[in-house]
């Protein structure tokens, strides 16, 4: 949010607009006010003059887009980084037309494909959702009985409740049981596949 806040401050209050579909924008404005170029330099180490130059360039060149790969996402605050970028694009009117928007470079094509076809915990494959009709459709595709599938869950309600994304694992682990949208807190995790370990000195 730090750099995004400076970008929006540079634009000035009259240039920042609230898209019709964007809620909570007053809270965004309050956050923006905190991020002067000097504050961004203090927090990130980027020289204030450089931040102002980039912000001015982004504000004046239309349309503008943000493009990123791993550099923005592979952090404990990666999700927040992406959200801040999207807020910046929305607030500057750089969404919904040619040459604008958020453009994410994937490391390989299956990163997105895996989400489309089953890894999204908020939906069945291909964004069918979690309704009974969606479950019945996929049970036909998988050639399994719907009632058997339902029996695998503690309740039909739970079967149709979005799961907990990996970015919020700590909620399901640390929150009181009655605040977690599942019968119990997370007790264990099984991970299958390669795990890359990065040496921060050589990253």
NUKEVEX-190167 format. One record per residue (C-alpha): residue number from 1; residue in one letter; chain; y, z, x. Coordinates in Angstrom, 2 decimals, padded with zeros to 5 digits. Example, Ala and Ser with C-alpha at 12.3 -4.5 7.8 and 13.67 -1.06 7.14 Angstrom:
2
r i:1 | aa:a | ch:A | yy:-004.50 | zz:007.80 | xx:012.30 .
r i:2 | aa:s | ch:A | yy:-001.06 | zz:007.14 | xx:013.67 .
//
This chain:
203
r i:1 | aa:x | ch:A | yy:000.00 | zz:000.00 | xx:000.00 .
r i:2 | aa:x | ch:A | yy:002.33 | zz:000.63 | xx:002.92 .
r i:3 | aa:x | ch:A | yy:003.09 | zz:-002.99 | xx:003.82 .
r i:4 | aa:x | ch:A | yy:002.96 | zz:-004.12 | xx:000.19 .
r i:5 | aa:x | ch:A | yy:005.52 | zz:-001.47 | xx:-000.66 .
r i:6 | aa:x | ch:A | yy:007.92 | zz:-002.71 | xx:002.01 .
r i:7 | aa:x | ch:A | yy:007.49 | zz:-006.31 | xx:000.82 .
r i:8 | aa:x | ch:A | yy:008.43 | zz:-005.31 | xx:-002.70 .
r i:9 | aa:x | ch:A | yy:011.35 | zz:-003.15 | xx:-001.57 .
r i:10 | aa:x | ch:A | yy:012.75 | zz:-006.14 | xx:000.33 .
r i:11 | aa:x | ch:A | yy:012.67 | zz:-008.24 | xx:-002.83 .
r i:12 | aa:x | ch:A | yy:015.00 | zz:-005.82 | xx:-004.57 .
r i:13 | aa:x | ch:A | yy:014.71 | zz:-004.38 | xx:-008.05 .
r i:14 | aa:x | ch:A | yy:015.89 | zz:-007.52 | xx:-009.82 .
r i:15 | aa:x | ch:A | yy:013.26 | zz:-009.73 | xx:-008.17 .
r i:16 | aa:x | ch:A | yy:010.30 | zz:-007.51 | xx:-009.06 .
r i:17 | aa:x | ch:A | yy:008.95 | zz:-008.26 | xx:-012.50 .
r i:18 | aa:x | ch:A | yy:006.20 | zz:-006.78 | xx:-014.63 .
r i:19 | aa:x | ch:A | yy:003.53 | zz:-009.28 | xx:-015.67 .
r i:20 | aa:x | ch:A | yy:002.54 | zz:-009.07 | xx:-019.33 .
r i:21 | aa:x | ch:A | yy:-000.99 | zz:-007.94 | xx:-018.48 .
r i:22 | aa:x | ch:A | yy:000.09 | zz:-005.35 | xx:-015.91 .
r i:23 | aa:x | ch:A | yy:000.17 | zz:-001.71 | xx:-017.05 .
r i:24 | aa:x | ch:A | yy:001.39 | zz:001.34 | xx:-015.15 .
r i:25 | aa:x | ch:A | yy:004.09 | zz:-000.57 | xx:-013.34 .
r i:26 | aa:x | ch:A | yy:006.57 | zz:002.32 | xx:-013.42 .
r i:27 | aa:x | ch:A | yy:004.16 | zz:004.29 | xx:-011.24 .
r i:28 | aa:x | ch:A | yy:003.96 | zz:001.31 | xx:-008.86 .
r i:29 | aa:x | ch:A | yy:007.76 | zz:001.25 | xx:-008.57 .
r i:30 | aa:x | ch:A | yy:007.81 | zz:004.95 | xx:-007.67 .
r i:31 | aa:x | ch:A | yy:005.24 | zz:004.36 | xx:-004.94 .
r i:32 | aa:x | ch:A | yy:007.18 | zz:001.35 | xx:-003.62 .
r i:33 | aa:x | ch:A | yy:010.30 | zz:003.48 | xx:-003.14 .
r i:34 | aa:x | ch:A | yy:008.48 | zz:005.63 | xx:-000.58 .
r i:35 | aa:x | ch:A | yy:007.71 | zz:002.77 | xx:001.79 .
r i:36 | aa:x | ch:A | yy:010.76 | zz:001.96 | xx:003.85 .
r i:37 | aa:x | ch:A | yy:010.18 | zz:-000.19 | xx:006.95 .
r i:38 | aa:x | ch:A | yy:010.60 | zz:002.92 | xx:009.11 .
r i:39 | aa:x | ch:A | yy:007.97 | zz:004.79 | xx:007.11 .
r i:40 | aa:x | ch:A | yy:005.57 | zz:001.86 | xx:007.42 .
r i:41 | aa:x | ch:A | yy:006.11 | zz:001.88 | xx:011.19 .
r i:42 | aa:x | ch:A | yy:005.44 | zz:005.62 | xx:011.32 .
r i:43 | aa:x | ch:A | yy:002.17 | zz:005.30 | xx:009.37 .
r i:44 | aa:x | ch:A | yy:000.78 | zz:001.99 | xx:010.64 .
r i:45 | aa:x | ch:A | yy:002.37 | zz:001.49 | xx:014.04 .
r i:46 | aa:x | ch:A | yy:003.77 | zz:-001.93 | xx:013.05 .
r i:47 | aa:x | ch:A | yy:007.37 | zz:-002.30 | xx:014.24 .
r i:48 | aa:x | ch:A | yy:009.80 | zz:-002.00 | xx:011.32 .
r i:49 | aa:x | ch:A | yy:011.56 | zz:-005.24 | xx:012.31 .
r i:50 | aa:x | ch:A | yy:008.27 | zz:-007.14 | xx:012.23 .
r i:51 | aa:x | ch:A | yy:007.39 | zz:-005.74 | xx:008.81 .
r i:52 | aa:x | ch:A | yy:010.81 | zz:-006.75 | xx:007.47 .
r i:53 | aa:x | ch:A | yy:010.45 | zz:-010.25 | xx:008.91 .
r i:54 | aa:x | ch:A | yy:007.05 | zz:-010.76 | xx:007.30 .
r i:55 | aa:x | ch:A | yy:008.29 | zz:-009.30 | xx:003.99 .
r i:56 | aa:x | ch:A | yy:011.31 | zz:-011.61 | xx:003.97 .
r i:57 | aa:x | ch:A | yy:009.18 | zz:-014.65 | xx:004.76 .
r i:58 | aa:x | ch:A | yy:006.72 | zz:-013.75 | xx:002.01 .
r i:59 | aa:x | ch:A | yy:009.54 | zz:-013.21 | xx:-000.49 .
r i:60 | aa:x | ch:A | yy:011.39 | zz:-016.47 | xx:000.23 .
r i:61 | aa:x | ch:A | yy:008.53 | zz:-018.93 | xx:000.68 .
r i:62 | aa:x | ch:A | yy:007.21 | zz:-019.99 | xx:-002.72 .
r i:63 | aa:x | ch:A | yy:004.48 | zz:-020.18 | xx:-003.64 .
r i:64 | aa:x | ch:A | yy:002.93 | zz:-017.50 | xx:-001.46 .
r i:65 | aa:x | ch:A | yy:-000.67 | zz:-016.48 | xx:-001.10 .
r i:66 | aa:x | ch:A | yy:-002.60 | zz:-013.75 | xx:000.68 .
r i:67 | aa:x | ch:A | yy:-005.76 | zz:-014.70 | xx:002.56 .
r i:68 | aa:x | ch:A | yy:-008.09 | zz:-012.15 | xx:004.12 .
r i:69 | aa:x | ch:A | yy:-011.66 | zz:-011.63 | xx:005.26 .
r i:70 | aa:x | ch:A | yy:-013.11 | zz:-008.46 | xx:006.79 .
r i:71 | aa:x | ch:A | yy:-009.84 | zz:-007.22 | xx:008.22 .
r i:72 | aa:x | ch:A | yy:-008.69 | zz:-005.78 | xx:004.93 .
r i:73 | aa:x | ch:A | yy:-011.91 | zz:-004.63 | xx:003.35 .
r i:74 | aa:x | ch:A | yy:-014.11 | zz:-002.95 | xx:005.96 .
r i:75 | aa:x | ch:A | yy:-012.39 | zz:000.41 | xx:005.86 .
r i:76 | aa:x | ch:A | yy:-012.85 | zz:003.58 | xx:003.84 .
r i:77 | aa:x | ch:A | yy:-009.70 | zz:002.45 | xx:001.97 .
r i:78 | aa:x | ch:A | yy:-010.77 | zz:-001.20 | xx:001.72 .
r i:79 | aa:x | ch:A | yy:-010.74 | zz:-001.22 | xx:-002.09 .
r i:80 | aa:x | ch:A | yy:-007.23 | zz:000.27 | xx:-002.12 .
r i:81 | aa:x | ch:A | yy:-006.08 | zz:-002.39 | xx:000.37 .
r i:82 | aa:x | ch:A | yy:-007.27 | zz:-005.17 | xx:-001.91 .
r i:83 | aa:x | ch:A | yy:-005.67 | zz:-003.57 | xx:-004.96 .
r i:84 | aa:x | ch:A | yy:-002.36 | zz:-003.25 | xx:-003.13 .
r i:85 | aa:x | ch:A | yy:-002.49 | zz:-006.94 | xx:-002.21 .
r i:86 | aa:x | ch:A | yy:-003.16 | zz:-007.90 | xx:-005.81 .
r i:87 | aa:x | ch:A | yy:-000.27 | zz:-005.71 | xx:-007.01 .
r i:88 | aa:x | ch:A | yy:002.00 | zz:-007.42 | xx:-004.49 .
r i:89 | aa:x | ch:A | yy:000.95 | zz:-010.86 | xx:-005.71 .
r i:90 | aa:x | ch:A | yy:001.39 | zz:-009.92 | xx:-009.37 .
r i:91 | aa:x | ch:A | yy:004.76 | zz:-008.30 | xx:-008.82 .
r i:92 | aa:x | ch:A | yy:006.13 | zz:-011.30 | xx:-006.92 .
r i:93 | aa:x | ch:A | yy:004.85 | zz:-013.83 | xx:-009.46 .
r i:94 | aa:x | ch:A | yy:002.34 | zz:-015.32 | xx:-007.05 .
r i:95 | aa:x | ch:A | yy:-000.61 | zz:-015.51 | xx:-009.40 .
r i:96 | aa:x | ch:A | yy:-001.78 | zz:-018.20 | xx:-011.77 .
r i:97 | aa:x | ch:A | yy:-000.43 | zz:-021.38 | xx:-010.24 .
r i:98 | aa:x | ch:A | yy:-001.20 | zz:-023.79 | xx:-007.40 .
r i:99 | aa:x | ch:A | yy:-000.74 | zz:-022.40 | xx:-003.91 .
r i:100 | aa:x | ch:A | yy:-000.60 | zz:-018.78 | xx:-005.01 .
r i:101 | aa:x | ch:A | yy:-003.06 | zz:-015.97 | xx:-005.60 .
r i:102 | aa:x | ch:A | yy:-005.56 | zz:-013.94 | xx:-003.61 .
r i:103 | aa:x | ch:A | yy:-007.90 | zz:-015.97 | xx:-001.42 .
r i:104 | aa:x | ch:A | yy:-010.79 | zz:-014.13 | xx:000.14 .
r i:105 | aa:x | ch:A | yy:-012.76 | zz:-015.70 | xx:002.98 .
r i:106 | aa:x | ch:A | yy:-016.38 | zz:-014.67 | xx:002.64 .
r i:107 | aa:x | ch:A | yy:-018.57 | zz:-014.21 | xx:005.67 .
r i:108 | aa:x | ch:A | yy:-021.26 | zz:-016.28 | xx:003.97 .
r i:109 | aa:x | ch:A | yy:-021.77 | zz:-017.76 | xx:000.53 .
r i:110 | aa:x | ch:A | yy:-024.25 | zz:-015.18 | xx:-000.69 .
r i:111 | aa:x | ch:A | yy:-021.69 | zz:-012.39 | xx:-000.58 .
r i:112 | aa:x | ch:A | yy:-020.24 | zz:-013.63 | xx:-003.85 .
r i:113 | aa:x | ch:A | yy:-023.51 | zz:-015.07 | xx:-005.11 .
r i:114 | aa:x | ch:A | yy:-025.30 | zz:-011.75 | xx:-004.83 .
r i:115 | aa:x | ch:A | yy:-022.64 | zz:-010.18 | xx:-007.05 .
r i:116 | aa:x | ch:A | yy:-022.94 | zz:-012.99 | xx:-009.59 .
r i:117 | aa:x | ch:A | yy:-026.70 | zz:-012.63 | xx:-009.78 .
r i:118 | aa:x | ch:A | yy:-027.47 | zz:-009.00 | xx:-009.97 .
r i:119 | aa:x | ch:A | yy:-025.64 | zz:-006.59 | xx:-007.64 .
r i:120 | aa:x | ch:A | yy:-022.76 | zz:-005.84 | xx:-009.99 .
r i:121 | aa:x | ch:A | yy:-023.56 | zz:-002.44 | xx:-011.51 .
r i:122 | aa:x | ch:A | yy:-021.24 | zz:-003.06 | xx:-014.47 .
r i:123 | aa:x | ch:A | yy:-023.11 | zz:-006.09 | xx:-015.80 .
r i:124 | aa:x | ch:A | yy:-026.42 | zz:-007.88 | xx:-016.01 .
r i:125 | aa:x | ch:A | yy:-026.64 | zz:-011.11 | xx:-013.95 .
r i:126 | aa:x | ch:A | yy:-024.04 | zz:-013.84 | xx:-014.56 .
r i:127 | aa:x | ch:A | yy:-021.65 | zz:-011.35 | xx:-016.20 .
r i:128 | aa:x | ch:A | yy:-023.60 | zz:-011.01 | xx:-019.46 .
r i:129 | aa:x | ch:A | yy:-022.49 | zz:-007.40 | xx:-019.82 .
r i:130 | aa:x | ch:A | yy:-024.79 | zz:-004.56 | xx:-020.86 .
r i:131 | aa:x | ch:A | yy:-025.06 | zz:-004.96 | xx:-024.63 .
r i:132 | aa:x | ch:A | yy:-028.40 | zz:-005.01 | xx:-026.40 .
r i:133 | aa:x | ch:A | yy:-028.11 | zz:-008.79 | xx:-026.85 .
r i:134 | aa:x | ch:A | yy:-027.57 | zz:-009.19 | xx:-023.10 .
r i:135 | aa:x | ch:A | yy:-030.60 | zz:-007.02 | xx:-022.32 .
r i:136 | aa:x | ch:A | yy:-032.74 | zz:-008.95 | xx:-024.82 .
r i:137 | aa:x | ch:A | yy:-031.68 | zz:-012.24 | xx:-023.24 .
r i:138 | aa:x | ch:A | yy:-032.61 | zz:-011.13 | xx:-019.73 .
r i:139 | aa:x | ch:A | yy:-035.87 | zz:-009.57 | xx:-020.88 .
r i:140 | aa:x | ch:A | yy:-036.83 | zz:-013.01 | xx:-022.20 .
r i:141 | aa:x | ch:A | yy:-035.82 | zz:-014.60 | xx:-018.89 .
r i:142 | aa:x | ch:A | yy:-037.78 | zz:-012.00 | xx:-016.91 .
r i:143 | aa:x | ch:A | yy:-040.69 | zz:-012.20 | xx:-019.37 .
r i:144 | aa:x | ch:A | yy:-040.77 | zz:-008.47 | xx:-020.02 .
r i:145 | aa:x | ch:A | yy:-040.77 | zz:-006.64 | xx:-023.34 .
r i:146 | aa:x | ch:A | yy:-037.37 | zz:-005.31 | xx:-024.40 .
r i:147 | aa:x | ch:A | yy:-038.84 | zz:-002.04 | xx:-025.71 .
r i:148 | aa:x | ch:A | yy:-040.64 | zz:-001.49 | xx:-022.41 .
r i:149 | aa:x | ch:A | yy:-037.37 | zz:-002.09 | xx:-020.54 .
r i:150 | aa:x | ch:A | yy:-035.56 | zz:000.37 | xx:-022.79 .
r i:151 | aa:x | ch:A | yy:-038.25 | zz:002.98 | xx:-022.12 .
r i:152 | aa:x | ch:A | yy:-037.30 | zz:002.87 | xx:-018.43 .
r i:153 | aa:x | ch:A | yy:-033.97 | zz:004.55 | xx:-019.26 .
r i:154 | aa:x | ch:A | yy:-033.29 | zz:008.07 | xx:-020.51 .
r i:155 | aa:x | ch:A | yy:-031.53 | zz:006.60 | xx:-023.56 .
r i:156 | aa:x | ch:A | yy:-030.29 | zz:003.33 | xx:-025.02 .
r i:157 | aa:x | ch:A | yy:-026.72 | zz:004.54 | xx:-024.45 .
r i:158 | aa:x | ch:A | yy:-027.43 | zz:005.07 | xx:-020.77 .
r i:159 | aa:x | ch:A | yy:-029.07 | zz:001.66 | xx:-020.57 .
r i:160 | aa:x | ch:A | yy:-025.81 | zz:000.10 | xx:-021.80 .
r i:161 | aa:x | ch:A | yy:-023.51 | zz:002.22 | xx:-019.59 .
r i:162 | aa:x | ch:A | yy:-022.03 | zz:000.67 | xx:-016.42 .
r i:163 | aa:x | ch:A | yy:-023.44 | zz:002.05 | xx:-013.21 .
r i:164 | aa:x | ch:A | yy:-021.52 | zz:003.73 | xx:-010.41 .
r i:165 | aa:x | ch:A | yy:-020.29 | zz:001.32 | xx:-007.71 .
r i:166 | aa:x | ch:A | yy:-021.04 | zz:002.11 | xx:-004.10 .
r i:167 | aa:x | ch:A | yy:-017.33 | zz:002.62 | xx:-003.42 .
r i:168 | aa:x | ch:A | yy:-017.44 | zz:005.66 | xx:-005.75 .
r i:169 | aa:x | ch:A | yy:-020.70 | zz:007.17 | xx:-004.50 .
r i:170 | aa:x | ch:A | yy:-018.92 | zz:010.40 | xx:-003.64 .
r i:171 | aa:x | ch:A | yy:-017.99 | zz:010.94 | xx:-007.30 .
r i:172 | aa:x | ch:A | yy:-021.64 | zz:010.78 | xx:-008.32 .
r i:173 | aa:x | ch:A | yy:-022.53 | zz:013.13 | xx:-005.46 .
r i:174 | aa:x | ch:A | yy:-019.76 | zz:015.72 | xx:-005.46 .
r i:175 | aa:x | ch:A | yy:-018.42 | zz:015.95 | xx:-009.01 .
r i:176 | aa:x | ch:A | yy:-019.83 | zz:018.46 | xx:-011.50 .
r i:177 | aa:x | ch:A | yy:-022.78 | zz:017.07 | xx:-013.46 .
r i:178 | aa:x | ch:A | yy:-020.83 | zz:016.94 | xx:-016.75 .
r i:179 | aa:x | ch:A | yy:-018.21 | zz:014.68 | xx:-015.15 .
r i:180 | aa:x | ch:A | yy:-020.68 | zz:012.03 | xx:-014.00 .
r i:181 | aa:x | ch:A | yy:-021.61 | zz:009.23 | xx:-016.42 .
r i:182 | aa:x | ch:A | yy:-025.34 | zz:009.65 | xx:-015.85 .
r i:183 | aa:x | ch:A | yy:-027.87 | zz:012.43 | xx:-016.53 .
r i:184 | aa:x | ch:A | yy:-027.52 | zz:014.03 | xx:-013.10 .
r i:185 | aa:x | ch:A | yy:-025.65 | zz:013.74 | xx:-009.83 .
r i:186 | aa:x | ch:A | yy:-026.95 | zz:011.53 | xx:-007.04 .
r i:187 | aa:x | ch:A | yy:-029.68 | zz:013.27 | xx:-005.05 .
r i:188 | aa:x | ch:A | yy:-030.71 | zz:010.54 | xx:-002.60 .
r i:189 | aa:x | ch:A | yy:-030.00 | zz:006.96 | xx:-001.63 .
r i:190 | aa:x | ch:A | yy:-032.34 | zz:004.22 | xx:-000.44 .
r i:191 | aa:x | ch:A | yy:-030.88 | zz:001.37 | xx:001.58 .
r i:192 | aa:x | ch:A | yy:-032.81 | zz:-001.77 | xx:002.45 .
r i:193 | aa:x | ch:A | yy:-031.61 | zz:-004.44 | xx:004.86 .
r i:194 | aa:x | ch:A | yy:-029.64 | zz:-004.67 | xx:008.10 .
r i:195 | aa:x | ch:A | yy:-027.04 | zz:-002.08 | xx:008.94 .
r i:196 | aa:x | ch:A | yy:-024.44 | zz:-003.06 | xx:011.48 .
r i:197 | aa:x | ch:A | yy:-023.06 | zz:-000.37 | xx:013.71 .
r i:198 | aa:x | ch:A | yy:-019.68 | zz:-001.15 | xx:015.20 .
r i:199 | aa:x | ch:A | yy:-018.37 | zz:000.37 | xx:018.39 .
r i:200 | aa:x | ch:A | yy:-014.75 | zz:001.16 | xx:017.52 .
r i:201 | aa:x | ch:A | yy:-013.74 | zz:000.64 | xx:021.16 .
r i:202 | aa:x | ch:A | yy:-015.00 | zz:-002.95 | xx:021.08 .
r i:203 | aa:x | ch:A | yy:-014.22 | zz:-003.83 | xx:017.47 .
//
